Amino acid sequence: MDSQKKYPKAYSFEFFPPKTEKGEEKLRAVSMELARLNPCFFSVTFGAGGSTRERTLSAVQDLKQQTGIDVAPHLSCIGSTRDSIREILNIYMENGIRHLVALRGDMPSGMHTPGAFRYANELVEFIRKETGDHFFIEVAAYPEFHPQAKSAQEDLLNFKRKVEAGADAALTQYFYNADAYFSFVDSCEALGLDLPIVPGIMPITNHTQLARFSDACGAEIPRWIRKRLEGFGDDIESIKAFGLDVTTALCRRLLEGGAPGLHFYTMNQTEATLAIWNALDLPREKSQRMPAPS
């Protein structure tokens, strides 16, 4: 974990682009409340094959204008062409966006070929070729390994390729086993990789939803957590209280172990994220990981 301890702690929040006017109002309220915490940045997700492209751009523009917080749009490459990615990059540059989360993404329903890009490292290489150092590029990391990886070693080498292609930092898939994160970082250090690898945190508020997400993305819910959640049944308040205890303890251990911050998957909600933040007594001073604009 020595590589991570030298980086300043940076905290960030992830949103998804709303589909309705009511959703836009909700995101506006959520982002304004979380902006008071002075996070390093907000990120906004991007649908498979660019399916939320316009909504992602709109959300990014609105968040930046309304809160003044740096915003990093996700950009997934599966199902995209070089021309479509180039166009999106130009739009973001014209709008003063300097921060991206570059991802492979999921194959859109009904699509049988990946398009111009097969892997995230190819997307990172393309962004660097087209835009130089304009963008600070985050990539994904998987402490419990990508569900489609053939082996743990293959997954580590895939991550290495993304870093060598030009990634500046990484955000992990969420997990509930701190040792998985520490082991992943140690393995990265053994490969000579040195960049901030920020743990992704998913607050626990709904057992059914969490189980569905975890089954889809390969994130493991430890058996003891799953059994406790099952035992609460429909007792939402007990689930939230237990979830707060579990995630707060996880975050505290990660930070004490040297993790360079936390990235919260908010699901466009504030209650659980704020509860964790307050339980940890995290600082409200602006954290900075990106270099200042030249």
Contacts in CASP RR format, 6 or more apart in sequence:
PFRMAT RR
TARGET T0000
AUTHOR 0000-0000-0000
METHOD contacts of the structure
MODEL  1
MDSQKKYPKAYSFEFFPPKTEKGEEKLRAVSMELARLNPCFFSVTFGAGG
STRERTLSAVQDLKQQTGIDVAPHLSCIGSTRDSIREILNIYMENGIRHL
VALRGDMPSGMHTPGAFRYANELVEFIRKETGDHFFIEVAAYPEFHPQAK
SAQEDLLNFKRKVEAGADAALTQYFYNADAYFSFVDSCEALGLDLPIVPG
IMPITNHTQLARFSDACGAEIPRWIRKRLEGFGDDIESIKAFGLDVTTAL
CRRLLEGGAPGLHFYTMNQTEATLAIWNALDLPREKSQRMPAPS
1 182 0 8 1.000
1 185 0 8 1.000
1 186 0 8 1.000
1 189 0 8 1.000
1 257 0 8 1.000
1 258 0 8 1.000
1 259 0 8 1.000
2 189 0 8 1.000
3 185 0 8 1.000
3 188 0 8 1.000
3 189 0 8 1.000
3 193 0 8 1.000
3 194 0 8 1.000
3 195 0 8 1.000
4 185 0 8 1.000
4 196 0 8 1.000
4 197 0 8 1.000
4 258 0 8 1.000
4 259 0 8 1.000
4 260 0 8 1.000
5 257 0 8 1.000
5 258 0 8 1.000
5 260 0 8 1.000
7 196 0 8 1.000
7 260 0 8 1.000
7 289 0 8 1.000
8 260 0 8 1.000
8 287 0 8 1.000
8 288 0 8 1.000
8 289 0 8 1.000
9 255 0 8 1.000
9 260 0 8 1.000
9 261 0 8 1.000
9 283 0 8 1.000
9 287 0 8 1.000
10 40 0 8 1.000
10 196 0 8 1.000
10 198 0 8 1.000
10 260 0 8 1.000
10 261 0 8 1.000
10 287 0 8 1.000
10 288 0 8 1.000
10 289 0 8 1.000
11 37 0 8 1.000
11 39 0 8 1.000
11 40 0 8 1.000
11 261 0 8 1.000
11 262 0 8 1.000
11 263 0 8 1.000
11 264 0 8 1.000
11 277 0 8 1.000
11 282 0 8 1.000
11 287 0 8 1.000
12 39 0 8 1.000
12 40 0 8 1.000
12 41 0 8 1.000
12 42 0 8 1.000
12 43 0 8 1.000
12 72 0 8 1.000
12 171 0 8 1.000
12 198 0 8 1.000
12 262 0 8 1.000
12 263 0 8 1.000
12 264 0 8 1.000
13 31 0 8 1.000
13 34 0 8 1.000
13 39 0 8 1.000
13 42 0 8 1.000
13 43 0 8 1.000
13 263 0 8 1.000
13 264 0 8 1.000
13 266 0 8 1.000
13 273 0 8 1.000
14 42 0 8 1.000
14 43 0 8 1.000
14 44 0 8 1.000
14 45 0 8 1.000
14 263 0 8 1.000
14 264 0 8 1.000
14 265 0 8 1.000
14 266 0 8 1.000
15 27 0 8 1.000
15 30 0 8 1.000
15 31 0 8 1.000
15 42 0 8 1.000
15 43 0 8 1.000
15 44 0 8 1.000
15 45 0 8 1.000
15 59 0 8 1.000
15 63 0 8 1.000
15 266 0 8 1.000
15 268 0 8 1.000
16 44 0 8 1.000
16 45 0 8 1.000
16 52 0 8 1.000
16 267 0 8 1.000
16 268 0 8 1.000
17 44 0 8 1.000
17 45 0 8 1.000
17 52 0 8 1.000
17 55 0 8 1.000
17 56 0 8 1.000
17 58 0 8 1.000
17 59 0 8 1.000
18 24 0 8 1.000
18 26 0 8 1.000
18 27 0 8 1.000
18 55 0 8 1.000
18 59 0 8 1.000
18 268 0 8 1.000
19 55 0 8 1.000
23 268 0 8 1.000
24 62 0 8 1.000
26 268 0 8 1.000
27 59 0 8 1.000
27 62 0 8 1.000
27 63 0 8 1.000
27 268 0 8 1.000
28 62 0 8 1.000
28 66 0 8 1.000
30 266 0 8 1.000
30 268 0 8 1.000
30 269 0 8 1.000
30 270 0 8 1.000
31 42 0 8 1.000
31 63 0 8 1.000
31 66 0 8 1.000
31 67 0 8 1.000
31 69 0 8 1.000
32 66 0 8 1.000
32 67 0 8 1.000
33 270 0 8 1.000
33 274 0 8 1.000
34 42 0 8 1.000
34 266 0 8 1.000
34 270 0 8 1.000
34 273 0 8 1.000
34 274 0 8 1.000
35 67 0 8 1.000
35 68 0 8 1.000
35 69 0 8 1.000
36 284 0 8 1.000
37 277 0 8 1.000
37 282 0 8 1.000
37 284 0 8 1.000
38 284 0 8 1.000
38 285 0 8 1.000
38 286 0 8 1.000
38 287 0 8 1.000
39 69 0 8 1.000
39 287 0 8 1.000
40 70 0 8 1.000
40 286 0 8 1.000
40 287 0 8 1.000
40 288 0 8 1.000
40 289 0 8 1.000
40 290 0 8 1.000
41 69 0 8 1.000
41 70 0 8 1.000
41 71 0 8 1.000
41 72 0 8 1.000
41 99 0 8 1.000
41 290 0 8 1.000
42 63 0 8 1.000
42 67 0 8 1.000
42 69 0 8 1.000
42 70 0 8 1.000
42 71 0 8 1.000
42 72 0 8 1.000
43 71 0 8 1.000
43 72 0 8 1.000
43 73 0 8 1.000
43 74 0 8 1.000
43 101 0 8 1.000
43 138 0 8 1.000
43 171 0 8 1.000
43 263 0 8 1.000
44 56 0 8 1.000
44 59 0 8 1.000
44 60 0 8 1.000
44 63 0 8 1.000
44 71 0 8 1.000
44 72 0 8 1.000
44 73 0 8 1.000
44 74 0 8 1.000
45 52 0 8 1.000
45 56 0 8 1.000
45 74 0 8 1.000
46 52 0 8 1.000
46 53 0 8 1.000
46 56 0 8 1.000
46 73 0 8 1.000
46 74 0 8 1.000
46 75 0 8 1.000
46 76 0 8 1.000
46 103 0 8 1.000
47 53 0 8 1.000
47 56 0 8 1.000
47 74 0 8 1.000
47 76 0 8 1.000
47 105 0 8 1.000
48 76 0 8 1.000
48 78 0 8 1.000
48 79 0 8 1.000
48 105 0 8 1.000
48 106 0 8 1.000
48 107 0 8 1.000
48 108 0 8 1.000
48 109 0 8 1.000
49 76 0 8 1.000
49 78 0 8 1.000
49 79 0 8 1.000
49 80 0 8 1.000
49 105 0 8 1.000
49 108 0 8 1.000
49 111 0 8 1.000
50 76 0 8 1.000
50 79 0 8 1.000
50 80 0 8 1.000
50 84 0 8 1.000
51 108 0 8 1.000
53 88 0 8 1.000
56 73 0 8 1.000
56 74 0 8 1.000
57 73 0 8 1.000
57 88 0 8 1.000
57 91 0 8 1.000
57 92 0 8 1.000
57 95 0 8 1.000
60 71 0 8 1.000
60 73 0 8 1.000
60 92 0 8 1.000
60 95 0 8 1.000
60 97 0 8 1.000
61 95 0 8 1.000
63 69 0 8 1.000
63 71 0 8 1.000
64 70 0 8 1.000
64 71 0 8 1.000
64 95 0 8 1.000
64 97 0 8 1.000
70 98 0 8 1.000
70 99 0 8 1.000
70 290 0 8 1.000
71 97 0 8 1.000
71 99 0 8 1.000
72 97 0 8 1.000
72 99 0 8 1.000
72 100 0 8 1.000
72 101 0 8 1.000
72 136 0 8 1.000
72 138 0 8 1.000
73 92 0 8 1.000
73 97 0 8 1.000
73 100 0 8 1.000
73 101 0 8 1.000
74 100 0 8 1.000
74 101 0 8 1.000
74 103 0 8 1.000
75 85 0 8 1.000
75 88 0 8 1.000
75 89 0 8 1.000
75 100 0 8 1.000
75 101 0 8 1.000
75 102 0 8 1.000
75 103 0 8 1.000
75 123 0 8 1.000
75 127 0 8 1.000
76 103 0 8 1.000
76 104 0 8 1.000
76 105 0 8 1.000
76 106 0 8 1.000
76 123 0 8 1.000
77 85 0 8 1.000
77 102 0 8 1.000
77 103 0 8 1.000
77 104 0 8 1.000
77 105 0 8 1.000
77 116 0 8 1.000
77 117 0 8 1.000
77 120 0 8 1.000
77 122 0 8 1.000
77 123 0 8 1.000
77 126 0 8 1.000
78 104 0 8 1.000
78 105 0 8 1.000
78 106 0 8 1.000
78 107 0 8 1.000
78 108 0 8 1.000
78 114 0 8 1.000
78 115 0 8 1.000
78 117 0 8 1.000
78 118 0 8 1.000
79 107 0 8 1.000
79 108 0 8 1.000
79 111 0 8 1.000
79 113 0 8 1.000
79 114 0 8 1.000
79 115 0 8 1.000
79 116 0 8 1.000
79 117 0 8 1.000
80 115 0 8 1.000
80 116 0 8 1.000
80 117 0 8 1.000
81 115 0 8 1.000
81 116 0 8 1.000
82 116 0 8 1.000
82 126 0 8 1.000
85 116 0 8 1.000
85 117 0 8 1.000
85 123 0 8 1.000
85 126 0 8 1.000
85 127 0 8 1.000
86 130 0 8 1.000
89 127 0 8 1.000
89 130 0 8 1.000
89 131 0 8 1.000
89 135 0 8 1.000
92 100 0 8 1.000
92 135 0 8 1.000
93 131 0 8 1.000
93 134 0 8 1.000
97 135 0 8 1.000
98 134 0 8 1.000
98 135 0 8 1.000
98 136 0 8 1.000
98 290 0 8 1.000
98 293 0 8 1.000
99 135 0 8 1.000
99 136 0 8 1.000
99 138 0 8 1.000
99 290 0 8 1.000
100 127 0 8 1.000
100 135 0 8 1.000
100 136 0 8 1.000
100 137 0 8 1.000
100 138 0 8 1.000
101 137 0 8 1.000
101 138 0 8 1.000
101 139 0 8 1.000
101 140 0 8 1.000
101 171 0 8 1.000
102 120 0 8 1.000
102 123 0 8 1.000
102 124 0 8 1.000
102 127 0 8 1.000
102 137 0 8 1.000
102 138 0 8 1.000
102 139 0 8 1.000
102 162 0 8 1.000
102 167 0 8 1.000
103 120 0 8 1.000
103 123 0 8 1.000
103 139 0 8 1.000
103 140 0 8 1.000
104 117 0 8 1.000
104 118 0 8 1.000
104 119 0 8 1.000
104 120 0 8 1.000
104 123 0 8 1.000
104 140 0 8 1.000
105 120 0 8 1.000
107 114 0 8 1.000
117 123 0 8 1.000
117 126 0 8 1.000
119 158 0 8 1.000
119 161 0 8 1.000
120 139 0 8 1.000
120 140 0 8 1.000
120 162 0 8 1.000
121 158 0 8 1.000
121 161 0 8 1.000
121 162 0 8 1.000
121 164 0 8 1.000
121 165 0 8 1.000
122 165 0 8 1.000
124 137 0 8 1.000
124 139 0 8 1.000
124 162 0 8 1.000
124 165 0 8 1.000
124 166 0 8 1.000
124 167 0 8 1.000
125 165 0 8 1.000
125 166 0 8 1.000
127 135 0 8 1.000
127 137 0 8 1.000
128 137 0 8 1.000
128 165 0 8 1.000
128 166 0 8 1.000
136 168 0 8 1.000
136 169 0 8 1.000
136 289 0 8 1.000
136 290 0 8 1.000
136 291 0 8 1.000
137 166 0 8 1.000
137 167 0 8 1.000
137 168 0 8 1.000
137 169 0 8 1.000
138 167 0 8 1.000
138 168 0 8 1.000
138 169 0 8 1.000
138 170 0 8 1.000
138 171 0 8 1.000
139 159 0 8 1.000
139 162 0 8 1.000
139 163 0 8 1.000
139 167 0 8 1.000
139 169 0 8 1.000
139 170 0 8 1.000
139 171 0 8 1.000
140 170 0 8 1.000
140 171 0 8 1.000
140 172 0 8 1.000
140 173 0 8 1.000
141 159 0 8 1.000
141 170 0 8 1.000
141 171 0 8 1.000
141 172 0 8 1.000
141 173 0 8 1.000
141 184 0 8 1.000
141 197 0 8 1.000
142 149 0 8 1.000
142 155 0 8 1.000
142 159 0 8 1.000
142 172 0 8 1.000
142 173 0 8 1.000
142 184 0 8 1.000
143 172 0 8 1.000
143 173 0 8 1.000
143 175 0 8 1.000
143 177 0 8 1.000
143 180 0 8 1.000
143 181 0 8 1.000
143 183 0 8 1.000
143 184 0 8 1.000
143 199 0 8 1.000
144 173 0 8 1.000
144 175 0 8 1.000
144 177 0 8 1.000
144 180 0 8 1.000
144 218 0 8 1.000
144 219 0 8 1.000
144 220 0 8 1.000
145 152 0 8 1.000
145 155 0 8 1.000
146 155 0 8 1.000
146 158 0 8 1.000
147 217 0 8 1.000
147 218 0 8 1.000
149 155 0 8 1.000
149 158 0 8 1.000
156 187 0 8 1.000
156 188 0 8 1.000
156 191 0 8 1.000
159 170 0 8 1.000
159 188 0 8 1.000
159 193 0 8 1.000
160 188 0 8 1.000
160 191 0 8 1.000
160 193 0 8 1.000
162 170 0 8 1.000
163 170 0 8 1.000
163 193 0 8 1.000
163 195 0 8 1.000
167 195 0 8 1.000
168 195 0 8 1.000
168 290 0 8 1.000
169 195 0 8 1.000
169 196 0 8 1.000
169 197 0 8 1.000
169 198 0 8 1.000
169 289 0 8 1.000
170 195 0 8 1.000
170 196 0 8 1.000
170 197 0 8 1.000
170 198 0 8 1.000
171 198 0 8 1.000
171 200 0 8 1.000
171 263 0 8 1.000
172 181 0 8 1.000
172 184 0 8 1.000
172 197 0 8 1.000
172 198 0 8 1.000
172 199 0 8 1.000
172 200 0 8 1.000
172 263 0 8 1.000
173 200 0 8 1.000
173 217 0 8 1.000
173 218 0 8 1.000
173 219 0 8 1.000
174 200 0 8 1.000
174 201 0 8 1.000
174 202 0 8 1.000
174 219 0 8 1.000
174 265 0 8 1.000
175 181 0 8 1.000
175 199 0 8 1.000
175 200 0 8 1.000
175 219 0 8 1.000
175 220 0 8 1.000
176 219 0 8 1.000
176 220 0 8 1.000
176 221 0 8 1.000
176 222 0 8 1.000
176 225 0 8 1.000
176 246 0 8 1.000
176 247 0 8 1.000
176 250 0 8 1.000
177 220 0 8 1.000
177 222 0 8 1.000
178 250 0 8 1.000
178 253 0 8 1.000
178 254 0 8 1.000
180 220 0 8 1.000
181 199 0 8 1.000
181 254 0 8 1.000
181 259 0 8 1.000
182 257 0 8 1.000
184 197 0 8 1.000
185 197 0 8 1.000
188 197 0 8 1.000
196 260 0 8 1.000
196 289 0 8 1.000
197 259 0 8 1.000
197 260 0 8 1.000
198 259 0 8 1.000
198 260 0 8 1.000
198 261 0 8 1.000
198 262 0 8 1.000
198 263 0 8 1.000
199 251 0 8 1.000
199 254 0 8 1.000
199 259 0 8 1.000
199 261 0 8 1.000
199 262 0 8 1.000
199 263 0 8 1.000
200 262 0 8 1.000
200 263 0 8 1.000
200 264 0 8 1.000
200 265 0 8 1.000
201 247 0 8 1.000
201 250 0 8 1.000
201 251 0 8 1.000
201 262 0 8 1.000
201 263 0 8 1.000
201 264 0 8 1.000
201 265 0 8 1.000
201 276 0 8 1.000
202 210 0 8 1.000
202 213 0 8 1.000
202 219 0 8 1.000
202 247 0 8 1.000
202 265 0 8 1.000
203 243 0 8 1.000
203 244 0 8 1.000
203 247 0 8 1.000
203 264 0 8 1.000
203 265 0 8 1.000
203 266 0 8 1.000
203 267 0 8 1.000
203 269 0 8 1.000
203 272 0 8 1.000
203 273 0 8 1.000
203 275 0 8 1.000
203 276 0 8 1.000
204 210 0 8 1.000
204 225 0 8 1.000
204 229 0 8 1.000
204 239 0 8 1.000
204 240 0 8 1.000
204 242 0 8 1.000
204 243 0 8 1.000
204 244 0 8 1.000
204 246 0 8 1.000
204 247 0 8 1.000
204 272 0 8 1.000
205 236 0 8 1.000
205 239 0 8 1.000
205 240 0 8 1.000
205 243 0 8 1.000
205 269 0 8 1.000
205 271 0 8 1.000
205 272 0 8 1.000
206 236 0 8 1.000
206 239 0 8 1.000
207 229 0 8 1.000
207 230 0 8 1.000
207 232 0 8 1.000
207 233 0 8 1.000
207 239 0 8 1.000
210 221 0 8 1.000
210 229 0 8 1.000
211 221 0 8 1.000
211 226 0 8 1.000
213 219 0 8 1.000
214 220 0 8 1.000
214 221 0 8 1.000
221 229 0 8 1.000
225 246 0 8 1.000
228 242 0 8 1.000
229 239 0 8 1.000
229 242 0 8 1.000
232 238 0 8 1.000
232 239 0 8 1.000
232 242 0 8 1.000
233 239 0 8 1.000
240 271 0 8 1.000
240 272 0 8 1.000
243 272 0 8 1.000
244 272 0 8 1.000
244 275 0 8 1.000
244 276 0 8 1.000
244 279 0 8 1.000
247 272 0 8 1.000
247 276 0 8 1.000
248 276 0 8 1.000
248 279 0 8 1.000
248 280 0 8 1.000
251 262 0 8 1.000
251 276 0 8 1.000
251 280 0 8 1.000
252 280 0 8 1.000
254 261 0 8 1.000
254 262 0 8 1.000
255 261 0 8 1.000
255 262 0 8 1.000
255 280 0 8 1.000
260 289 0 8 1.000
261 287 0 8 1.000
264 273 0 8 1.000
264 276 0 8 1.000
266 273 0 8 1.000
END
